[in-house]
Amino acid sequence: MNEASEKQKNEGTHRGRLKAERRRQLLRAAARLFADRGFRAVSIEDLGAAAGVSGPAVYRHFPSKESILAELLVGVSQRLLYGGAAEAAAGSSPRDALERLVTFHTDFALRDPDLIRVQDRDFASLPPLQARAVRRLQRAYVEVWVEVLVRLDPSSPVSVARTKAQATFGLLNSTPHSAANRDADVTRSVLELMAVAALVSPTGPPG
């Protein structure tokens, strides 16, 4: 490769990195603004200003505001599914796999409370195709937990394991409220202890 070609390649790589970073900035800004104001109250101009670009420049990265919302919610659902599956597979025992899942989800909940708020409030604003994709990914993520819970307690009905998993998500996803202005390490400890205690508790019929 001659010098001119090498220079052109390096410039292209640099532009690609800058574009990718700008896209990440827009997504971070969107998560924060959607969480604070709601999807419909945020304009393209608001998003651009928060990321340091003009409103029209946003369209160089995303075709619409709805596509930004879709990337946020589909993206986080994918990360949870793939990351959770990896943690479950890495567990040395069902109990270890469960504790790894709890830690993994707590990490997410403490790191991305804005995305939890956006999911809770603005899911209905997703285009139908992306809404179906999010539901499919989320169902698959629940089943990762269900499979571990059934391994941990084979006598537990799948329906009970599924209820436990979904209730645990409600507990851990409380961070927009439970972690606000509180020590993150203390919050983590409380949430993880509560989650594991609930998940491993007996689930037989009342005596």
C-alpha positions as CSV (number, residue, x, y, z in Angstrom):
1,M,0.0,0.0,0.0
2,N,1.5,3.4,-1.0
3,E,1.6,6.4,1.3
4,A,-1.4,8.1,-0.2
5,S,-3.6,5.0,0.2
6,E,-2.4,4.5,3.7
7,K,-3.2,8.1,4.6
8,Q,-6.7,7.8,3.0
9,K,-7.3,4.6,5.0
10,N,-6.2,6.2,8.2
11,E,-8.4,9.3,7.6
12,G,-11.4,7.0,6.8
13,T,-10.8,5.1,10.0
14,H,-10.5,8.3,12.0
15,R,-13.8,9.6,10.5
16,G,-15.5,6.3,11.3
17,R,-14.4,6.5,14.9
18,L,-15.6,10.1,15.2
19,K,-18.9,9.1,13.7
20,A,-19.3,6.2,16.0
21,E,-18.5,8.4,19.0
22,R,-21.0,11.0,18.0
23,R,-23.6,8.3,17.6
24,R,-22.9,7.1,21.2
25,Q,-23.1,10.7,22.4
26,L,-26.5,11.1,20.8
27,L,-27.8,7.9,22.4
28,R,-26.5,8.9,25.8
29,A,-28.1,12.3,25.4
30,A,-31.4,10.7,24.3
31,A,-31.5,8.3,27.2
32,R,-31.1,11.2,29.6
33,L,-33.5,13.5,28.0
34,F,-36.2,10.9,27.3
35,A,-35.9,9.8,31.0
36,D,-36.2,13.4,32.3
37,R,-38.9,14.7,30.0
38,G,-40.5,11.8,28.1
39,F,-40.0,10.9,24.5
40,R,-42.7,13.1,23.0
41,A,-41.5,16.2,24.9
42,V,-38.0,16.0,23.4
43,S,-37.3,17.5,20.0
44,I,-34.5,16.7,17.5
45,E,-33.1,20.1,18.2
46,D,-33.0,19.2,21.9
47,L,-31.1,16.0,21.1
48,G,-28.6,17.8,18.9
49,A,-27.9,20.5,21.4
50,A,-27.3,18.0,24.2
51,A,-24.8,16.2,22.0
52,G,-23.1,19.3,20.7
53,V,-24.5,19.3,17.2
54,S,-27.3,21.0,15.3
55,G,-30.7,19.5,15.1
56,P,-30.4,18.6,11.3
57,A,-27.0,16.9,12.0
58,V,-28.8,14.3,14.1
59,Y,-30.2,12.9,10.8
60,R,-26.7,12.0,9.7
61,H,-26.8,9.3,12.3
62,F,-30.5,8.4,12.8
63,P,-33.4,8.7,10.3
64,S,-35.9,9.8,13.0
65,K,-36.4,10.3,16.7
66,E,-38.3,7.0,16.8
67,S,-35.2,5.2,15.4
68,I,-33.2,6.6,18.4
69,L,-35.8,5.3,20.8
70,A,-35.7,1.9,19.0
71,E,-31.9,1.7,19.2
72,L,-32.0,2.4,22.9
73,L,-34.6,-0.2,23.8
74,V,-33.7,-2.9,21.3
75,G,-30.0,-2.4,22.2
76,V,-30.5,-2.7,25.9
77,S,-32.7,-5.7,25.5
78,Q,-30.0,-7.4,23.4
79,R,-27.3,-6.6,25.9
80,L,-29.3,-8.0,28.7
81,L,-30.1,-11.2,26.8
82,Y,-26.6,-11.9,25.6
83,G,-24.9,-10.8,28.8
84,G,-27.3,-12.8,31.0
85,A,-26.9,-15.9,28.9
86,A,-23.1,-15.6,29.2
87,E,-23.3,-15.2,32.9
88,A,-25.6,-18.2,33.3
89,A,-23.4,-20.4,31.2
90,A,-20.3,-19.3,33.2
91,G,-21.8,-20.4,36.5
92,S,-20.1,-23.3,38.2
93,S,-23.4,-24.4,39.8
94,P,-27.0,-23.4,39.6
95,R,-26.6,-21.2,42.7
96,D,-23.5,-19.6,41.3
97,A,-25.2,-19.0,38.0
98,L,-28.1,-17.3,39.8
99,E,-25.9,-15.1,41.8
100,R,-24.0,-14.1,38.7
101,L,-27.3,-13.2,37.0
102,V,-28.3,-11.1,40.0
103,T,-25.0,-9.3,40.0
104,F,-25.2,-8.8,36.2
105,H,-28.7,-7.3,36.3
106,T,-27.9,-5.1,39.3
107,D,-24.9,-3.7,37.4
108,F,-27.2,-2.8,34.6
109,A,-29.8,-1.3,36.9
110,L,-27.3,0.9,38.7
111,R,-25.5,1.9,35.5
112,D,-28.5,2.6,33.3
113,P,-31.5,3.8,35.4
114,D,-32.4,6.2,32.6
115,L,-33.0,3.3,30.2
116,I,-35.3,1.7,32.8
117,R,-37.3,4.9,33.0
118,V,-37.5,5.2,29.2
119,Q,-38.6,1.6,28.9
120,D,-41.3,2.0,31.5
121,R,-42.7,5.3,30.1
122,D,-42.0,5.3,26.4
123,F,-42.3,1.7,25.2
124,A,-45.6,2.5,23.7
125,S,-43.9,5.0,21.4
126,L,-41.8,2.3,19.7
127,P,-42.7,1.4,16.1
128,P,-44.6,-1.9,16.0
129,L,-41.7,-3.9,14.5
130,Q,-39.2,-2.8,17.1
131,A,-41.8,-3.2,19.9
132,R,-42.2,-6.9,18.9
133,A,-38.4,-7.3,18.8
134,V,-38.1,-5.9,22.3
135,R,-40.8,-8.2,23.7
136,R,-39.1,-11.2,22.0
137,L,-35.7,-10.3,23.5
138,Q,-37.2,-9.7,26.9
139,R,-39.1,-13.0,26.9
140,A,-35.9,-14.8,26.0
141,Y,-34.1,-13.0,28.9
142,V,-36.7,-14.1,31.4
143,E,-36.3,-17.7,30.2
144,V,-32.5,-17.5,30.9
145,W,-33.4,-16.9,34.5
146,V,-36.2,-19.5,34.5
147,E,-33.8,-22.2,33.3
148,V,-31.4,-21.4,36.1
149,L,-34.1,-21.3,38.7
150,V,-35.5,-24.7,37.6
151,R,-32.0,-26.2,37.8
152,L,-31.6,-24.8,41.3
153,D,-35.0,-26.2,42.4
154,P,-36.3,-28.9,40.0
155,S,-39.4,-29.3,42.1
156,S,-40.5,-25.7,41.4
157,P,-43.0,-25.3,38.5
158,V,-41.8,-23.3,35.6
159,S,-44.6,-20.8,36.1
160,V,-43.4,-20.1,39.6
161,A,-39.8,-19.7,38.4
162,R,-41.1,-17.2,35.8
163,T,-43.0,-15.3,38.4
164,K,-39.9,-15.1,40.6
165,A,-37.7,-13.9,37.8
166,Q,-40.2,-11.2,36.7
167,A,-40.7,-10.0,40.3
168,T,-36.9,-9.8,40.8
169,F,-36.7,-7.6,37.7
170,G,-39.2,-5.3,39.4
171,L,-37.0,-5.2,42.5
172,L,-33.7,-4.6,40.8
173,N,-35.2,-2.1,38.3
174,S,-36.3,0.1,41.2
175,T,-33.0,1.9,40.9
176,P,-34.4,5.1,39.4
177,H,-36.0,5.5,42.9
178,S,-34.1,3.3,45.3
179,A,-30.7,4.4,44.2
180,A,-31.4,8.1,43.7
181,N,-29.0,10.2,45.9
182,R,-27.9,7.1,47.8
183,D,-24.6,5.3,48.2
184,A,-24.4,2.9,45.2
185,D,-22.5,0.2,47.1
186,V,-25.0,0.1,49.8
187,T,-27.9,0.1,47.3
188,R,-26.2,-2.8,45.4
189,S,-25.7,-4.8,48.6
190,V,-29.3,-4.4,49.7
191,L,-30.8,-5.2,46.3
192,E,-28.6,-8.2,45.7
193,L,-29.3,-9.7,49.1
194,M,-33.0,-9.2,48.8
195,A,-33.0,-10.7,45.3
196,V,-31.1,-13.8,46.1
197,A,-33.1,-14.4,49.3
198,A,-36.4,-14.1,47.4
199,L,-35.2,-16.3,44.5
200,V,-33.9,-19.2,46.7
201,S,-36.8,-19.2,49.1
202,P,-39.2,-22.2,49.2
203,T,-42.2,-21.9,46.9
204,G,-44.4,-24.8,47.9
205,P,-48.1,-24.3,48.7
206,P,-48.9,-22.7,52.1
207,G,-49.2,-25.2,54.9
